[in-house]
Each structure stands twice: as C-alpha cells, then as structure tokens.
Amino acid sequence: MGLVVCGVMIVALAGCFSATGAHTSPAANAATATAPSAAGSRDLILATTTSTQDSGLLDVLVPAFETATGYKVKTVAVGSGAALKLGEEGNADVLMVHSPAAEKTFTDGGFGVNRQLLMHNTFLFVGPPADPAGINGMASAKDALTRISDTRSTFVSRGDGSGTETKEKAIWKAASITPERDWYIQSGREWDPHCRSRRRRRATP
C-alpha cells in the first residue's frame, strides 16, 4: 500500500483523516513511531503536525474516520519535516503536513502517493502589545519582516524544520534578508512551547 500525503497539506494512503484520542507527547513521538501497519491490518499510523493536533481537529475527524472505516488510528505529532522523515523511513502510513515544496519533493521521490490538499494555513505574526517593530496592521508579511529587521526587534523562529519555519524562511528570502543572531532566536520547539518561549522574551514569532 502506498503512503498517502495530505496537504495542510496531506501525503497519505487512501482515506487520510486523523488520529486516535490517545495522542503521544511531541517529544516522544518520533522515537515511539513504529513500522507502518502490515498488509491487511486495521491499524493506521498518522504522522501529523503539532499545530494540527493542538487545534482539536483530530479529536473530531479521527473518531468519525474510525467509525466509518473500521481502522484504528495512532497519531504521531511532530513538525512537518520530522513527519516527512517518518514517511520516508517507512514509519507512517499517512502524513498530514503543511510544507508544500517538501511534500512535492517527497512524492516526486517515490516516498508517497495520492497527495491531496486538505486545507490551507493563514500565517500570522504574534508579538507583545507594545509592538516594538510597529508591524500591527501591515498587510504584507515580507514588509513586516523587513520592519522587524530594520528595527532589530527580537524575533523567535521555530527553528525545528517544521512547515511553519519553512514558510518563514521563504519570506525572509523573498525580502532578501538574512536574520542576524543578536535579535533572531531559534527556539527549536513545537508551536505551544514555542509561543510560551516567545512570551517570556516579549518577542515576535
């Protein structure tokens, strides 16, 4: 059975949806992922992003999917890069990720089939109320990053190979800016602890 990729992009097998209520912690997920289900098995391993799991969406979709299909879904929640790696290594049956260019490379490389667009993301800047960079109300992400760079306002990046970081890097590149280390911090954390780290620093992620 081919690995299906769904895009939030998803890469997955036929019928990609969601995970069981028994979620594992992000830190342990990659290490605890097992080989994909054997042929004929009714177990399904879904590698997805921490933001998708934290949204509560899977708590709705997985039970409905399991009831409709008879499959039992185990969720592994990591960054998009780590989820794609699990798929490449054969340690997941379905991927629900959000890194379009990496998904295309993944499927073009023969690691997945049946890539489907499931939903889209809206990327927002979140920062302290004082808005030290003065980006509140700006309509262009590229202009906002340019202002952050010009004002040398502290910016906290995911720095974890996630789809969010991939998108962020693409915007920095489009702005012809290489972030400097004195104001640019990489947390290396998934979304929730990343935001807590940002709040402690009173920075913009």
LINBELWO-V217911 format. One record per pair of residues at least 4 apart in sequence whose C-alpha atoms are under 6 Angstrom apart, sorted by sequence separation. I is the first residue (numbers start at 1). J is the second residue. D is the distance in whole Angstrom. If there is no record, write none. Layout:
I;J;D  I;J;D
//
This chain:
6;10;1  12;16;6  25;29;6  37;41;6  50;54;6  58;62;5  62;66;6  66;70;5  87;91;6  104;108;6  105;109;6  107;111;5  148;152;6  173;177;6  180;184;6  190;194;6  198;202;6  5;10;4  6;11;4  24;29;6  53;58;6  66;71;5  86;91;5  87;92;5  106;111;6  107;112;5  148;153;5  172;177;5  189;194;5  198;203;5  5;11;0  6;12;5  37;43;6  66;72;6  86;92;6  4;11;4  5;12;3  37;44;6  158;165;6  4;12;2  3;12;5  4;13;3  135;144;6  3;13;5  2;13;6  133;148;5  80;97;5  133;151;6  133;153;6  88;111;6  50;77;5  159;186;5  43;71;6  44;72;6  45;73;6  47;75;6  49;77;5  50;78;5  157;185;6  158;186;6  159;187;6  160;188;5  42;71;5  43;72;5  44;73;5  45;74;5  46;75;5  47;76;5  48;77;5  49;78;5  142;171;6  154;183;5  155;184;5  156;185;5  157;186;5  158;187;5  159;188;5  43;73;6  47;77;6  49;79;5  154;184;6  156;186;6  158;188;5  49;80;6  152;183;6  158;189;6  142;175;6  47;83;5  19;58;6  18;58;5  20;62;6  18;61;6  19;62;5  18;62;4  29;76;5  45;92;5  48;95;6  45;93;5  46;94;5  47;95;5  48;96;5  49;97;6  155;203;5  156;204;6  157;205;6  46;95;6  48;97;6  154;203;5  155;204;5  156;205;5  155;205;6  26;77;6  23;75;6  26;78;6  20;73;5  19;73;5  20;74;5  19;74;5  36;91;5  19;75;5  35;91;4  36;92;5  34;91;6  36;93;5  99;163;4  98;163;5  128;202;6  127;203;6  127;204;4  126;204;5  126;205;6  81;161;5  13;94;6  81;162;5  12;94;4  80;162;5  12;95;5  79;162;4  80;163;5  11;95;5  10;95;6  10;96;4  10;97;5  9;97;5  8;97;5  9;98;5  3;93;5  4;94;5  5;95;5  6;96;5  7;97;6  8;98;4  3;94;6  7;98;6  11;115;5  10;115;6  10;116;6  4;112;5  9;117;5  3;112;5  4;113;5  6;115;5  7;116;6  9;118;6  3;113;6  4;114;5  5;115;4  6;116;5  7;117;4  8;118;6  2;113;6  6;117;6  7;118;5  8;119;5  8;120;5
//
